[in-house]
Amino acid sequence: AQSVSQHNHHVILSEAASLELGCNYSYGGTVNLFWYVQYPGQHLQLLLKYFSGDPLVKGIKGFEAEFIKSKFSFNLRKPSVQWSDTAEYFCAVKGNTDKLIFGTGTRLQVFP
Amino acid sequence: DGGITQSPKYLFRKEGQNVTLSCEQNLNHDAMYWYRQDPGQGLRLIYYSQIVNDFQKGDIAEGYSVSREKKESFPLTVTSAQKNPTAFYLCASSMLGRSPDTQYFGPGTRLTVL
């Protein structure tokens, strides 16, 4: 069965620190990969997505993610976080089924 | 203003009662989904529908029911058989046939069983 692992459950950073959130999935075929973000009190929104082509994907608000097929990974990065990046981040994968499989989420807290 | 609406935002229910959560979209999307979000567990799929009058069980369908009589509407009923219904419920929709099949989410309904 397809699954997604997010290793960091809770990350605390100071503003201007660099961010990397891990995401690994367990499916050997072609995948579509997503990062969603849920700001406090807001909708779950799409941050970025990968389906083919350049494995380095750029999203909104300065976020990027790199698809490394050999490592089954799709880690999210941002060079310098801001207080407004405080949110919960979810990695998701879609393989050969109709379903989108989500990770358990990473809660990011950024302190000024 | 296109999007997905869910109502109500907060819902309280007594044990033993059925309750229906509304989800409407005006994006002309084919597929609609219901997820349950619990702290530390991410989003888990309850039911989904890719076409009117058809739907499939997700990973945690027990104690829930859905209908898809119209393309824009996908209500979820939480029945008294659902053992632990207190949760945050999210509805999503997507346009099939596009790659990737990106899901867009509504604002959610927080259900509390008293």
Interface residues (C-beta under 8 A of the other chain):
Chain A: Q6 H9 N32 F34 Y36 Q42 H43 L44 Q45 L46 K49 F51 S52 F90 A92 K94 D98 K99 L100 F102 G103 T104 G105
Chain B: A31 Y33 Y35 G40 Q41 G42 L43 R44 L45 Y48 Q50 Q56 G58 D59 L90 S99 P100 D101 T102 Q103 Y104 F105 G106 P107 G108
